[in-house]
């Protein structure tokens, strides 16, 4: 079909515009200067891979941990919240459990040559079995030595945070001398063997090193920064083969959709494009290219859908901290949360810390630059496919010789596929926004409970805590209610609401009706 050339041009334009919007949301430091595009630090720290949408959502480059931590830190800066200064009062076992899981995450994102030896899980197993080998590893690897080794390795044990993965393999930076480390301006420098948090943003964000974390955990204090990091990692992090399946399955489907014109034209009795050499070349260069570019468009819809699915898990995690696991299991549609530390909302410190955590990671506040990118992507990609379907629908009716049945059917299938993804994205965004009402309702119950208990015969110190918690709960409840109106999750810059779904289906339904009416006439069916 001659209109396929116009379709290909539209898809190509959409791809170019998404790239332009991507770089427009880069920070100044990521574009220019010592750490900008083209610099040695930019390549060494794998900034290109860290800032990819596929990395933040699907962990395609293996750098999702770095990206999530960076987004969490920037979200805290934007909200002007220092989570490291707040803490929860919980059971010591709960504090240790959260820290152990966060420690594994920090180990994963700090690659080094002898990483397997320093795996906290393996060290724990060796210690529990009383293994002499495990003890030797613990002494030699975890405890630093002041004397340099007689035969220093060619690769340093200290590596920058971003130098971790190149094509899935660790690439370590060679030292300039036995006593000097080579720095590339990485903000995430850690030493995985010691879990030394003395360098980079990690200690700044947590507000303390491992020793301080363990001292707090022993007395039942859990940093709000640790809880926020644990929540984001447990809700967003993808590991294993599932991350590649989520990427390659839409890719395969997009190329199958690219083959639809060939199959439809054959069923309609139209001449095969392989009848001539020219037709074969056109098919390979045009239809396959359209399959690839449609995958790019569909990918920019599917990735935000997965992101909002994860954000709903973040809200469920926060709700579980207030109401417990049973209340989370009662949520419909179901949402999976592995573990969230339950807090006592009679303690003012717990309420203040929970309020600060939700302000940073809930709804539209987490990774705000990426959520803005989603909105631009939606306007471009969906607008292009609607324009393509309108062209096929009206021009094929006015000039039937310009369009083929297969191309028109494929145009409709592309629009239906993307519309389905956008509808699910709107519904997930709506569910995330509705969590604000769930939080506010439960905070109201807790506030009433604290106020009622303060009127009973309790000790004066406990009464003061109850009244302080009641005031904080009321403030947090009002903040969440107003925040839902001021900064909801948006899709294409519109608040994710059920009304948007009906509006979208009405607009697309008119286009699809026209396509189906035209196709029925072509196949000999009169409406």
C-alpha positions as CSV (number, residue, x, y, z in Angstrom):
1,X,0.0,0.0,0.0
2,X,1.2,3.5,-0.8
3,X,-0.1,4.8,2.5
4,X,2.4,2.4,4.3
5,X,5.2,4.8,3.3
6,X,3.3,7.6,5.2
7,X,2.9,5.2,8.2
8,X,6.6,4.4,8.2
9,X,7.4,8.1,8.2
10,X,5.0,8.8,11.1
11,X,6.5,6.0,13.1
12,X,10.0,7.1,12.4
13,X,9.1,10.7,13.5
14,X,7.6,9.4,16.7
15,X,10.9,7.5,17.5
16,X,12.9,10.6,16.8
17,X,10.7,12.7,19.1
18,X,10.9,10.2,22.0
19,X,14.7,10.4,21.7
20,X,14.5,14.2,21.8
21,X,12.3,14.1,24.9
22,X,14.6,11.6,26.6
23,X,17.6,13.9,26.4
24,X,15.6,17.0,27.3
25,X,15.1,15.5,30.8
26,X,18.8,14.8,31.4
27,X,20.5,16.8,34.1
28,X,23.0,19.5,33.2
29,X,25.8,17.5,34.6
30,X,24.8,14.5,32.5
31,X,25.1,16.5,29.3
32,X,28.0,18.9,29.8
33,X,31.3,19.2,31.5
34,X,33.6,16.7,33.1
35,X,30.8,14.0,33.6
36,X,28.7,14.8,30.5
37,X,28.1,12.9,27.3
38,X,31.3,11.8,25.6
39,X,33.5,12.2,28.7
40,X,35.5,9.3,30.2
41,X,33.4,9.4,33.4
42,X,30.1,9.2,31.3
43,X,31.3,5.9,29.7
44,X,32.9,4.5,32.9
45,X,29.9,5.1,35.0
46,X,27.6,3.7,32.4
47,X,25.3,6.7,32.5
48,X,23.8,5.8,29.2
49,X,22.6,2.5,30.6
50,X,21.6,3.9,34.0
51,X,19.3,6.6,32.5
52,X,17.5,4.3,30.0
53,X,13.8,3.7,30.6
54,X,14.4,0.0,30.0
55,X,16.9,0.0,32.9
56,X,14.7,1.7,35.4
57,X,11.7,-0.5,34.6
58,X,13.0,-3.8,33.2
59,X,16.7,-3.9,34.4
60,X,17.8,-4.6,30.9
61,X,21.3,-3.3,31.4
62,X,21.8,-4.8,34.9
63,X,22.0,-1.3,36.3
64,X,18.5,-1.0,37.7
65,X,19.7,-0.9,41.2
66,X,21.9,2.1,40.6
67,X,19.1,3.9,38.7
68,X,16.5,3.2,41.4
69,X,18.8,4.5,44.1
70,X,19.5,7.6,42.1
71,X,15.8,8.3,41.5
72,X,15.1,7.8,45.2
73,X,17.8,10.2,46.2
74,X,16.7,12.8,43.7
75,X,13.0,12.4,44.8
76,X,14.0,13.1,48.4
77,X,15.9,16.2,47.3
78,X,12.9,17.5,45.3
79,X,10.6,16.9,48.3
80,X,13.2,18.5,50.6
81,X,13.1,15.5,53.0
82,X,16.1,14.2,54.9
83,X,15.1,10.6,55.5
84,X,18.4,9.8,57.3
85,X,17.4,12.0,60.2
86,X,14.1,10.1,60.9
87,X,13.6,6.6,62.3
88,X,11.0,4.1,63.2
89,X,10.7,2.3,66.6
90,X,10.3,-1.3,65.7
91,X,11.3,-4.7,67.1
92,X,15.1,-5.4,66.7
93,X,14.4,-8.5,64.6
94,X,12.4,-6.4,62.2
95,X,15.2,-3.8,61.9
96,X,17.8,-6.5,61.3
97,X,15.6,-8.1,58.6
98,X,15.2,-4.9,56.7
99,X,18.9,-4.1,56.9
100,X,19.9,-7.6,55.8
101,X,17.7,-7.3,52.7
102,X,19.0,-3.8,51.9
103,X,22.6,-5.0,52.5
104,X,22.1,-7.7,49.8
105,X,20.9,-5.0,47.5
106,X,23.9,-2.8,48.1
107,X,26.2,-5.9,47.6
108,X,24.5,-6.5,44.2
109,X,25.1,-3.1,42.9
110,X,28.8,-2.9,44.0
111,X,30.5,-5.3,41.6
112,X,34.1,-6.5,42.2
113,X,36.4,-9.3,41.1
114,X,35.9,-11.6,44.1
115,X,32.2,-10.8,44.4
116,X,31.1,-14.4,44.9
117,X,33.4,-14.8,47.9
118,X,32.0,-11.7,49.5
119,X,28.3,-12.6,49.0
120,X,26.7,-12.0,52.4
121,X,24.4,-14.9,51.8
122,X,27.4,-17.3,51.3
123,X,29.3,-15.8,54.2
124,X,26.2,-16.4,56.4
125,X,25.9,-20.0,55.3
126,X,29.6,-20.6,55.9
127,X,29.4,-19.2,59.4
128,X,26.2,-21.1,60.3
129,X,28.0,-24.4,59.2
130,X,31.2,-23.5,61.2
131,X,33.2,-23.8,58.0
132,X,36.9,-23.0,58.3
133,X,36.8,-21.7,54.7
134,X,34.0,-19.3,55.6
135,X,36.0,-18.0,58.6
136,X,39.0,-17.5,56.4
137,X,37.0,-15.6,53.8
138,X,35.5,-13.4,56.6
139,X,38.9,-12.6,58.1
140,X,40.7,-12.0,54.8
141,X,38.0,-10.3,52.9
142,X,35.9,-8.4,55.3
143,X,38.7,-7.1,57.6
144,X,40.9,-4.7,55.7
145,X,44.7,-5.1,56.0
146,X,47.0,-2.1,56.5
147,X,49.8,-3.8,54.6
148,X,49.6,-3.9,50.8
149,X,49.7,-7.4,49.2
150,X,53.1,-8.6,48.0
151,X,51.7,-9.3,44.6
152,X,49.0,-6.7,44.0
153,X,46.3,-7.8,41.5
154,X,46.0,-6.2,38.2
155,X,42.4,-5.2,39.0
156,X,41.5,-3.1,42.0
157,X,39.1,-4.3,44.6
158,X,37.8,-0.7,44.9
159,X,35.8,0.2,41.8
160,X,33.5,3.0,41.0
161,X,29.8,2.3,41.3
162,X,29.0,2.8,37.7
163,X,31.9,0.7,36.4
164,X,30.0,-2.4,37.2
165,X,28.5,-4.0,34.2
166,X,29.6,-4.0,30.6
167,X,27.5,-6.5,28.6
168,X,26.6,-8.2,31.9
169,X,30.2,-8.7,33.0
170,X,32.1,-6.8,35.7
171,X,34.8,-4.5,34.4
172,X,37.1,-3.2,37.1
173,X,39.3,-0.1,37.0
174,X,43.0,-0.7,37.2
175,X,44.8,1.2,40.0
176,X,47.4,3.9,39.3
177,X,49.4,2.6,42.3
178,X,49.1,0.1,45.1
179,X,47.9,2.7,47.5
180,X,45.9,5.0,45.2
181,X,42.4,4.5,43.8
182,X,41.3,5.9,40.5
183,X,38.2,8.0,40.8
184,X,35.8,9.0,38.0
185,X,33.5,11.2,40.0
186,X,31.1,8.4,40.8
187,X,28.6,9.3,43.6
188,X,28.0,5.7,44.5
189,X,31.5,4.5,45.6
190,X,31.4,1.5,47.9
191,X,33.6,-1.4,48.8
192,X,31.5,-4.5,48.6
193,X,33.7,-6.7,50.7
194,X,33.5,-4.5,53.8
195,X,30.1,-3.0,53.0
196,X,31.9,0.3,53.9
197,X,29.3,3.1,53.4
198,X,31.8,5.9,54.1
199,X,31.9,7.1,50.4
200,X,29.4,8.5,48.0
201,X,25.7,9.2,48.2
202,X,24.8,6.0,50.1
203,X,26.1,7.3,53.4
204,X,24.7,10.8,52.7
205,X,21.3,9.3,52.1
206,X,21.3,6.8,55.0
207,X,22.9,9.4,57.3
208,X,25.3,6.7,58.8
209,X,27.4,3.7,58.0
210,X,26.9,0.0,58.6
211,X,28.1,0.3,62.2
212,X,25.6,3.0,63.0
213,X,22.8,1.0,61.3
214,X,23.6,-2.1,63.4
215,X,23.8,0.0,66.6
216,X,20.3,1.4,66.0
217,X,18.9,-2.0,65.0
218,X,20.1,-3.5,68.3
219,X,17.8,-1.0,70.2
220,X,14.9,-1.3,67.7
221,X,15.5,1.8,65.6
222,X,15.1,1.6,61.9
223,X,16.1,4.5,59.6
224,X,13.4,6.0,57.4
225,X,16.0,6.1,54.6
226,X,16.5,2.3,54.9
227,X,12.7,1.7,54.8
228,X,12.3,3.9,51.7
229,X,15.2,2.1,50.0
230,X,13.8,-1.3,51.0
231,X,10.3,-0.4,49.7
232,X,11.6,0.8,46.3
233,X,13.8,-2.1,45.8
234,X,11.3,-4.8,46.8
235,X,8.6,-3.1,44.6
236,X,10.6,-2.2,41.5
237,X,13.6,-4.5,41.2
238,X,13.5,-7.2,38.6
239,X,16.0,-10.1,38.6
240,X,16.5,-13.2,36.5
241,X,15.1,-14.1,33.1
242,X,11.7,-12.4,33.7
243,X,13.3,-9.0,32.9
244,X,14.2,-10.2,29.4
245,X,10.9,-11.9,28.8
246,X,9.1,-8.7,29.5
247,X,11.2,-7.0,26.8
248,X,11.4,-9.6,24.1
249,X,7.7,-10.7,24.2
250,X,6.4,-7.3,23.0
251,X,9.2,-7.3,20.4
252,X,8.1,-10.6,18.9
253,X,4.5,-9.5,18.9
254,X,5.4,-6.3,17.1
255,X,7.1,-8.2,14.3
256,X,4.2,-10.6,14.0
257,X,1.9,-7.5,13.6
258,X,4.3,-6.4,10.9
259,X,3.6,-9.6,9.0
260,X,-0.2,-9.1,9.1
261,X,-0.5,-7.2,5.8
262,X,1.0,-10.2,4.0
263,X,-1.4,-12.7,5.5
264,X,-4.5,-10.5,5.1
265,X,-3.7,-9.7,1.5
266,X,-3.3,-13.4,0.8
267,X,-6.7,-14.1,2.4
268,X,-8.3,-11.3,0.4
269,X,-7.0,-12.8,-2.8
270,X,-4.7,-9.9,-3.6
271,X,-1.4,-10.5,-5.4
272,X,1.5,-11.5,-3.2
273,X,4.3,-9.0,-2.7
274,X,6.8,-11.8,-3.3
275,X,5.7,-12.2,-6.9
276,X,8.3,-9.7,-8.0
277,X,11.8,-8.7,-6.8
278,X,10.6,-5.2,-6.2
279,X,7.8,-6.4,-4.0
280,X,10.1,-8.5,-2.0
281,X,12.5,-5.6,-1.4
282,X,9.6,-3.3,-0.4
283,X,8.3,-5.9,2.1
284,X,11.7,-6.5,3.8
285,X,12.6,-2.8,3.9
286,X,9.1,-1.4,4.8
287,X,7.0,-3.9,6.7
288,X,9.9,-5.2,8.9
289,X,10.9,-1.6,9.6
290,X,7.4,-0.8,10.6
291,X,7.4,-3.8,12.9
292,X,10.5,-2.5,14.6
293,X,9.3,1.1,14.9
294,X,5.9,-0.1,16.2
295,X,7.7,-2.0,18.9
296,X,9.4,1.2,20.0
297,X,6.0,2.9,20.2
298,X,4.4,0.0,22.1
299,X,7.5,-0.3,24.4
300,X,7.0,3.4,25.4
301,X,3.5,2.4,26.5
302,X,4.2,-1.0,28.1
303,X,7.1,0.3,30.2
304,X,5.0,3.0,32.0
305,X,2.3,0.4,32.6
306,X,4.8,-1.8,34.4
307,X,6.2,1.2,36.3
308,X,2.7,2.1,37.6
309,X,2.1,-1.5,38.5
310,X,5.2,-1.3,40.7
311,X,4.1,2.0,42.2
312,X,0.9,0.4,43.3
313,X,3.1,-2.1,45.2
314,X,4.8,0.8,46.8
315,X,1.5,2.1,48.1
316,X,0.6,-1.4,49.3
317,X,3.9,-1.6,51.2
318,X,3.2,1.7,52.9
319,X,-0.4,0.7,53.7
320,X,0.9,-2.6,55.2
321,X,3.1,-0.6,57.5
322,X,0.0,0.9,59.0
323,X,-2.6,-1.8,58.8
324,X,-0.6,-5.1,58.5
325,X,-0.4,-7.9,56.0
326,X,-4.0,-9.1,56.4
327,X,-5.3,-5.7,55.3
328,X,-3.0,-5.7,52.3
329,X,-4.2,-9.2,51.2
330,X,-7.8,-7.9,51.3
331,X,-7.1,-5.2,48.7
332,X,-8.8,-5.7,45.3
333,X,-7.4,-6.0,42.7
334,X,-4.8,-8.1,44.5
335,X,-1.3,-6.7,45.0
336,X,1.8,-8.6,46.0
337,X,3.9,-7.3,48.9
338,X,6.6,-9.7,50.3
339,X,7.3,-7.9,53.5
340,X,6.7,-4.5,55.1
341,X,7.6,-3.6,58.7
342,X,4.5,-3.0,60.8
343,X,4.7,0.2,62.9
344,X,3.0,1.3,66.1
345,X,1.2,4.6,65.3
346,X,0.9,5.5,68.9
347,X,4.6,6.5,68.7
348,X,5.0,10.0,67.3
349,X,8.4,9.2,65.7
350,X,6.8,6.4,63.7
351,X,4.0,8.7,62.3
352,X,6.5,11.4,61.4
353,X,8.9,8.9,59.7
354,X,6.0,7.3,57.8
355,X,4.7,10.7,56.6
356,X,8.2,11.6,55.3
357,X,8.7,8.3,53.5
358,X,5.3,8.4,51.7
359,X,6.0,12.0,50.7
360,X,9.1,10.8,48.8
361,X,8.1,7.5,47.2
362,X,4.3,7.5,46.8
363,X,2.4,8.2,43.6
364,X,3.8,10.9,41.4
365,X,6.6,11.8,43.8
366,X,8.9,8.9,43.0
367,X,11.1,9.4,39.8
368,X,9.1,12.5,38.8
369,X,11.3,13.2,35.7
370,X,10.6,9.7,34.3
371,X,6.9,10.2,34.9
372,X,7.0,13.4,33.0
373,X,8.8,11.6,30.2
374,X,5.9,9.0,30.2
375,X,3.5,11.8,29.6
376,X,5.4,13.1,26.6
377,X,5.8,9.6,25.2
378,X,2.1,9.0,25.5
379,X,1.1,12.2,23.6
380,X,3.6,11.4,20.8
381,X,3.1,7.7,20.3
382,X,-0.7,7.6,20.7
383,X,-1.2,10.7,18.6
384,X,0.9,9.2,15.8
385,X,-1.2,6.0,15.7
386,X,-4.5,7.8,15.8
387,X,-3.3,10.0,13.0
388,X,-2.2,6.9,11.0
389,X,-5.6,5.2,11.5
390,X,-7.4,8.3,10.5
391,X,-5.4,8.5,7.3
392,X,-6.0,4.9,6.5
393,X,-9.7,5.2,7.3
394,X,-10.7,8.3,5.4
395,X,-8.2,8.2,2.5
396,X,-9.0,4.6,1.7
397,X,-12.7,5.6,1.5
398,X,-12.0,8.5,-0.7
399,X,-9.2,6.9,-2.8
400,X,-9.6,3.1,-2.6
401,X,-6.6,2.5,-5.0
402,X,-4.2,4.0,-2.5
403,X,-4.8,1.5,0.3
404,X,-4.7,-2.3,0.6
405,X,-6.9,-4.4,2.9
406,X,-3.9,-5.8,4.7
407,X,-2.5,-2.4,5.5
408,X,-5.8,-1.1,6.8
409,X,-6.4,-4.1,9.0
410,X,-2.8,-3.8,10.4
411,X,-3.4,-0.1,11.1
412,X,-6.5,-1.0,13.1
413,X,-4.7,-3.8,15.0
414,X,-1.9,-1.4,15.9
415,X,-4.4,1.1,17.2
416,X,-6.3,-1.5,19.2
417,X,-3.1,-2.9,20.7
418,X,-1.9,0.5,21.9
419,X,-5.3,1.6,23.0
420,X,-5.5,-1.6,25.2
421,X,-2.1,-0.8,26.8
422,X,-3.1,2.9,27.4
423,X,-6.4,1.8,29.0
424,X,-4.6,-0.5,31.4
425,X,-2.1,2.3,32.1
426,X,-5.0,4.6,33.0
427,X,-6.6,2.0,35.2
428,X,-3.3,1.4,37.1
429,X,-2.7,5.1,37.5
430,X,-6.3,5.4,38.8
431,X,-5.6,2.6,41.3
432,X,-2.5,4.4,42.5
433,X,-4.4,7.6,42.9
434,X,-7.2,5.9,44.8
435,X,-4.6,4.6,47.3
436,X,-4.6,8.1,48.6
437,X,-8.2,7.7,49.8
438,X,-7.3,4.3,51.4
439,X,-4.3,5.9,53.3
440,X,-6.3,8.9,54.4
441,X,-9.2,6.7,55.6
442,X,-7.0,4.4,57.7
443,X,-5.0,7.4,59.1
444,X,-8.4,8.9,60.2
445,X,-9.2,5.6,62.1
446,X,-5.8,5.7,63.8
447,X,-6.3,9.3,64.7
448,X,-9.7,8.6,66.3
449,X,-8.2,5.7,68.1
450,X,-5.3,7.7,69.6
451,X,-7.6,10.6,70.6
452,X,-10.0,8.1,72.3
453,X,-7.2,6.4,74.2
454,X,-5.8,9.8,75.3
455,X,-9.0,10.4,77.2
456,X,-8.7,7.2,79.2
457,X,-6.6,6.7,82.4
458,X,-3.2,6.4,80.8
459,X,0.1,7.7,82.1
460,X,0.9,11.3,81.5
461,X,3.9,10.5,79.2
462,X,1.9,8.0,77.2
463,X,-1.0,10.5,76.9
464,X,1.4,13.2,75.5
465,X,2.6,10.7,72.9
466,X,-1.0,9.8,72.0
467,X,-1.9,13.5,71.5
468,X,1.3,14.2,69.5
469,X,0.6,11.2,67.3
470,X,-3.0,12.2,66.9
471,X,-1.9,15.7,65.7
472,X,0.7,14.2,63.3
473,X,-1.9,11.7,61.9
474,X,-4.3,14.5,61.2
475,X,-1.7,16.6,59.5
476,X,-0.5,13.6,57.3
477,X,-4.1,12.8,56.4
478,X,-4.8,16.3,55.2
479,X,-1.5,16.4,53.3
480,X,-2.4,13.2,51.4
481,X,-5.9,14.3,50.6
482,X,-4.7,17.7,49.2
483,X,-1.8,16.0,47.4
484,X,-4.2,13.8,45.5
485,X,-5.8,16.9,44.0
486,X,-2.6,18.9,43.5
487,X,-0.2,16.2,42.0
488,X,-2.0,13.0,40.9
489,X,-0.5,10.4,38.7
490,X,-1.1,11.5,35.1
491,X,-1.3,9.8,31.7
492,X,-0.7,12.1,28.8
493,X,-0.9,15.0,31.3
494,X,-4.4,14.1,32.3
495,X,-5.2,12.8,35.8
496,X,-5.7,9.0,35.7
497,X,-9.4,8.7,36.2
498,X,-12.2,6.4,35.0
499,X,-13.6,9.3,33.0
500,X,-10.5,9.4,30.8
501,X,-10.9,5.7,30.0
502,X,-14.4,6.2,28.7
503,X,-13.3,9.3,26.7
504,X,-10.4,7.4,25.1
505,X,-12.6,4.4,24.2
506,X,-15.2,6.7,22.7
507,X,-12.7,8.5,20.4
508,X,-11.0,5.3,19.3
509,X,-14.3,3.6,18.9
510,X,-15.3,6.1,16.2
511,X,-12.1,5.4,14.2
512,X,-12.4,1.6,14.6
513,X,-16.1,1.6,13.5
514,X,-15.2,3.4,10.3
515,X,-12.4,0.9,9.6
516,X,-14.6,-2.1,10.3
517,X,-17.4,-0.7,8.1
518,X,-14.9,-0.1,5.2
519,X,-13.4,-3.6,5.6
520,X,-16.8,-5.3,5.6
521,X,-17.7,-3.7,2.4
522,X,-14.4,-4.8,0.8
523,X,-15.0,-8.4,1.9
524,X,-18.5,-8.3,0.4
525,X,-20.6,-7.8,3.6
526,X,-23.0,-4.9,3.6
527,X,-23.8,-3.1,6.9
